[in-house]
Amino acid sequence: MTQTATNAPIDPTAAAPSALPSARRARRAADAAENRRQQVLTLGRGPVMRAVALLALVVATIAWAAPLVYAVATSLKTEGDASAAPLRFFPEHGWTLGNYTAVLSAGAIPLWLWNSVLVSTVVTLLTLLVSAPAAYAFSRHRFRGRGLLFGLTVAAIMVPPQILIVPLFEQMKLFHLSDTLAGVALPQVVAPLMVIVLKNFFDQIPPELEEAARIDGASNLRILISVILPLSRSILVAVGIFVFIGAWNNFLWPFIVTNSPDLMTIPVGLGTVKNAYGVQYAQGMASAIIGALPLLIVFVLFQRHIVRGFATTGLGGQ
């Protein structure tokens, strides 16, 4: 009679070679299924629905790209060709980069670009730093006055920003922040809409993950940093990009709060160049291209995060 060893040590890596490929195959299958589901939601079912959806996408692409192509073409024309009647896509005197040279030499474009990058980055980081904890508190905690505070957050979306110009300017004067980059950035930090977007995403995270962290002794701040935020990377990137674009394009507040040309952002600076040289269509288009090019690059680099983030918040119709 033979006796088998029941306490023999088990090699934890023995099953690894067979388990890892199966895990990869399962992950690929899940990704393929998700891609098919996204295609069905976007293009519909059946060849007719897909043809209609593709035709709509082509029309939307042409409608979006046509103004951009026109702006680029106009910026590469001479002023005479840009204002000639009738308008022609191909200029009579050829293409030229003189408009970009004239715009760049007429103002402190690099300094204005740096100011815009600095202000937009600071606004984005501070907005995420303020909005994420607020959204987590509204999503996961029940405290006195929660309904009132969340109602005020929703109501703040309906307040036009122009109404707040005078009180914000008085606050900046009181804190000696007028005509400073800090005065440009700080009033743009509060973003009620982004708090609501983040809350909608946090609501979809399973609470069991937090309960497991609490059993291990994690605090609320630790749970937010180590559990919630890593799972919310896509929506954080999407919110950050939209906040960055909004801060970059903001013209009214930086125009009001700053007086020094060295503190102008790119929208304000290009506006002063346009006013100084009157109506010049080609140079105006060149200025617009210069101001929009950084945003276009950011959007192209992070568009997948934007789509993924907003598709999983309930805002994408899912």
Contacts in CASP RR format, 6 or more apart in sequence:
PFRMAT RR
TARGET T0000
AUTHOR 0000-0000-0000
METHOD contacts of the structure
MODEL  1
MTQTATNAPIDPTAAAPSALPSARRARRAADAAENRRQQVLTLGRGPVMR
AVALLALVVATIAWAAPLVYAVATSLKTEGDASAAPLRFFPEHGWTLGNY
TAVLSAGAIPLWLWNSVLVSTVVTLLTLLVSAPAAYAFSRHRFRGRGLLF
GLTVAAIMVPPQILIVPLFEQMKLFHLSDTLAGVALPQVVAPLMVIVLKN
FFDQIPPELEEAARIDGASNLRILISVILPLSRSILVAVGIFVFIGAWNN
FLWPFIVTNSPDLMTIPVGLGTVKNAYGVQYAQGMASAIIGALPLLIVFV
LFQRHIVRGFATTGLGGQ
38 311 0 8 1.000
41 318 0 8 1.000
42 53 0 8 1.000
43 49 0 8 1.000
43 50 0 8 1.000
43 53 0 8 1.000
43 54 0 8 1.000
44 50 0 8 1.000
44 53 0 8 1.000
71 285 0 8 1.000
71 288 0 8 1.000
71 289 0 8 1.000
72 285 0 8 1.000
72 289 0 8 1.000
73 89 0 8 1.000
74 82 0 8 1.000
74 281 0 8 1.000
74 282 0 8 1.000
74 285 0 8 1.000
75 99 0 8 1.000
75 100 0 8 1.000
75 282 0 8 1.000
75 283 0 8 1.000
75 284 0 8 1.000
75 285 0 8 1.000
75 286 0 8 1.000
75 288 0 8 1.000
75 289 0 8 1.000
76 91 0 8 1.000
76 95 0 8 1.000
76 96 0 8 1.000
76 97 0 8 1.000
76 99 0 8 1.000
76 282 0 8 1.000
77 91 0 8 1.000
77 93 0 8 1.000
77 94 0 8 1.000
77 95 0 8 1.000
77 96 0 8 1.000
77 99 0 8 1.000
77 282 0 8 1.000
78 91 0 8 1.000
78 93 0 8 1.000
78 94 0 8 1.000
78 96 0 8 1.000
78 282 0 8 1.000
79 280 0 8 1.000
79 281 0 8 1.000
79 282 0 8 1.000
79 283 0 8 1.000
80 93 0 8 1.000
80 282 0 8 1.000
81 88 0 8 1.000
81 91 0 8 1.000
81 92 0 8 1.000
81 93 0 8 1.000
81 94 0 8 1.000
81 282 0 8 1.000
82 91 0 8 1.000
82 281 0 8 1.000
82 282 0 8 1.000
82 285 0 8 1.000
83 281 0 8 1.000
84 92 0 8 1.000
99 282 0 8 1.000
99 283 0 8 1.000
99 284 0 8 1.000
99 285 0 8 1.000
99 286 0 8 1.000
100 286 0 8 1.000
100 289 0 8 1.000
100 290 0 8 1.000
102 283 0 8 1.000
102 286 0 8 1.000
103 109 0 8 1.000
103 270 0 8 1.000
103 273 0 8 1.000
103 283 0 8 1.000
103 284 0 8 1.000
103 286 0 8 1.000
103 287 0 8 1.000
103 290 0 8 1.000
104 290 0 8 1.000
106 273 0 8 1.000
106 276 0 8 1.000
106 277 0 8 1.000
107 269 0 8 1.000
107 273 0 8 1.000
108 261 0 8 1.000
108 262 0 8 1.000
108 264 0 8 1.000
109 266 0 8 1.000
109 290 0 8 1.000
111 262 0 8 1.000
112 264 0 8 1.000
112 265 0 8 1.000
112 266 0 8 1.000
112 268 0 8 1.000
112 269 0 8 1.000
112 270 0 8 1.000
113 266 0 8 1.000
113 291 0 8 1.000
113 294 0 8 1.000
115 181 0 8 1.000
115 263 0 8 1.000
115 264 0 8 1.000
115 265 0 8 1.000
115 266 0 8 1.000
116 248 0 8 1.000
116 265 0 8 1.000
116 266 0 8 1.000
116 267 0 8 1.000
116 294 0 8 1.000
117 294 0 8 1.000
118 181 0 8 1.000
119 181 0 8 1.000
119 184 0 8 1.000
119 185 0 8 1.000
119 247 0 8 1.000
119 254 0 8 1.000
119 265 0 8 1.000
120 244 0 8 1.000
120 246 0 8 1.000
120 247 0 8 1.000
120 248 0 8 1.000
121 244 0 8 1.000
122 185 0 8 1.000
123 185 0 8 1.000
123 188 0 8 1.000
123 189 0 8 1.000
123 243 0 8 1.000
123 244 0 8 1.000
123 247 0 8 1.000
124 240 0 8 1.000
124 243 0 8 1.000
124 244 0 8 1.000
124 247 0 8 1.000
126 185 0 8 1.000
126 186 0 8 1.000
126 189 0 8 1.000
127 188 0 8 1.000
127 189 0 8 1.000
127 190 0 8 1.000
127 191 0 8 1.000
127 194 0 8 1.000
127 239 0 8 1.000
127 240 0 8 1.000
127 243 0 8 1.000
128 236 0 8 1.000
128 239 0 8 1.000
128 240 0 8 1.000
128 243 0 8 1.000
130 189 0 8 1.000
130 190 0 8 1.000
131 191 0 8 1.000
131 194 0 8 1.000
131 195 0 8 1.000
131 198 0 8 1.000
131 239 0 8 1.000
132 198 0 8 1.000
132 224 0 8 1.000
132 228 0 8 1.000
132 229 0 8 1.000
132 232 0 8 1.000
132 236 0 8 1.000
133 224 0 8 1.000
134 153 0 8 1.000
134 195 0 8 1.000
135 195 0 8 1.000
135 196 0 8 1.000
135 197 0 8 1.000
135 198 0 8 1.000
135 199 0 8 1.000
135 201 0 8 1.000
135 202 0 8 1.000
136 198 0 8 1.000
136 202 0 8 1.000
136 220 0 8 1.000
136 224 0 8 1.000
136 228 0 8 1.000
137 143 0 8 1.000
137 146 0 8 1.000
138 146 0 8 1.000
138 149 0 8 1.000
138 150 0 8 1.000
138 153 0 8 1.000
138 195 0 8 1.000
138 199 0 8 1.000
139 199 0 8 1.000
139 202 0 8 1.000
139 203 0 8 1.000
140 202 0 8 1.000
140 207 0 8 1.000
140 210 0 8 1.000
141 220 0 8 1.000
153 192 0 8 1.000
153 195 0 8 1.000
153 196 0 8 1.000
154 192 0 8 1.000
154 196 0 8 1.000
156 190 0 8 1.000
156 192 0 8 1.000
157 192 0 8 1.000
157 193 0 8 1.000
157 196 0 8 1.000
161 252 0 8 1.000
161 253 0 8 1.000
162 252 0 8 1.000
164 187 0 8 1.000
165 252 0 8 1.000
165 253 0 8 1.000
165 256 0 8 1.000
168 187 0 8 1.000
168 253 0 8 1.000
169 178 0 8 1.000
169 256 0 8 1.000
169 257 0 8 1.000
171 187 0 8 1.000
172 178 0 8 1.000
172 183 0 8 1.000
172 187 0 8 1.000
172 257 0 8 1.000
177 183 0 8 1.000
177 186 0 8 1.000
178 257 0 8 1.000
179 257 0 8 1.000
179 258 0 8 1.000
179 259 0 8 1.000
179 260 0 8 1.000
179 263 0 8 1.000
180 258 0 8 1.000
180 263 0 8 1.000
181 263 0 8 1.000
183 257 0 8 1.000
184 253 0 8 1.000
184 254 0 8 1.000
184 257 0 8 1.000
184 258 0 8 1.000
184 263 0 8 1.000
184 265 0 8 1.000
185 247 0 8 1.000
187 253 0 8 1.000
188 247 0 8 1.000
188 250 0 8 1.000
188 253 0 8 1.000
191 243 0 8 1.000
194 239 0 8 1.000
194 240 0 8 1.000
194 242 0 8 1.000
194 243 0 8 1.000
197 235 0 8 1.000
197 239 0 8 1.000
197 310 0 8 1.000
197 313 0 8 1.000
197 315 0 8 1.000
198 232 0 8 1.000
198 235 0 8 1.000
198 236 0 8 1.000
198 239 0 8 1.000
200 313 0 8 1.000
200 314 0 8 1.000
200 315 0 8 1.000
201 232 0 8 1.000
201 235 0 8 1.000
201 309 0 8 1.000
201 312 0 8 1.000
201 313 0 8 1.000
202 228 0 8 1.000
202 232 0 8 1.000
204 312 0 8 1.000
204 313 0 8 1.000
205 228 0 8 1.000
205 231 0 8 1.000
205 232 0 8 1.000
209 227 0 8 1.000
209 231 0 8 1.000
210 223 0 8 1.000
210 227 0 8 1.000
210 228 0 8 1.000
213 222 0 8 1.000
213 223 0 8 1.000
213 226 0 8 1.000
213 227 0 8 1.000
214 223 0 8 1.000
218 226 0 8 1.000
218 227 0 8 1.000
229 236 0 8 1.000
233 305 0 8 1.000
234 305 0 8 1.000
234 308 0 8 1.000
234 309 0 8 1.000
234 312 0 8 1.000
235 309 0 8 1.000
235 310 0 8 1.000
235 312 0 8 1.000
235 313 0 8 1.000
237 302 0 8 1.000
237 305 0 8 1.000
237 306 0 8 1.000
237 309 0 8 1.000
238 302 0 8 1.000
238 305 0 8 1.000
238 306 0 8 1.000
238 308 0 8 1.000
238 309 0 8 1.000
238 310 0 8 1.000
241 298 0 8 1.000
241 299 0 8 1.000
241 302 0 8 1.000
241 305 0 8 1.000
241 306 0 8 1.000
242 306 0 8 1.000
244 298 0 8 1.000
245 295 0 8 1.000
245 298 0 8 1.000
245 299 0 8 1.000
248 265 0 8 1.000
248 266 0 8 1.000
248 267 0 8 1.000
248 294 0 8 1.000
248 295 0 8 1.000
249 267 0 8 1.000
249 295 0 8 1.000
250 265 0 8 1.000
250 267 0 8 1.000
251 267 0 8 1.000
251 268 0 8 1.000
254 264 0 8 1.000
254 265 0 8 1.000
254 267 0 8 1.000
254 268 0 8 1.000
255 267 0 8 1.000
255 268 0 8 1.000
258 264 0 8 1.000
258 268 0 8 1.000
261 269 0 8 1.000
261 272 0 8 1.000
264 272 0 8 1.000
266 290 0 8 1.000
266 291 0 8 1.000
267 291 0 8 1.000
270 284 0 8 1.000
270 287 0 8 1.000
270 288 0 8 1.000
270 290 0 8 1.000
270 291 0 8 1.000
271 287 0 8 1.000
273 283 0 8 1.000
273 287 0 8 1.000
274 280 0 8 1.000
274 283 0 8 1.000
274 284 0 8 1.000
274 287 0 8 1.000
277 283 0 8 1.000
299 306 0 8 1.000
310 316 0 8 1.000
311 318 0 8 1.000
312 318 0 8 1.000
END
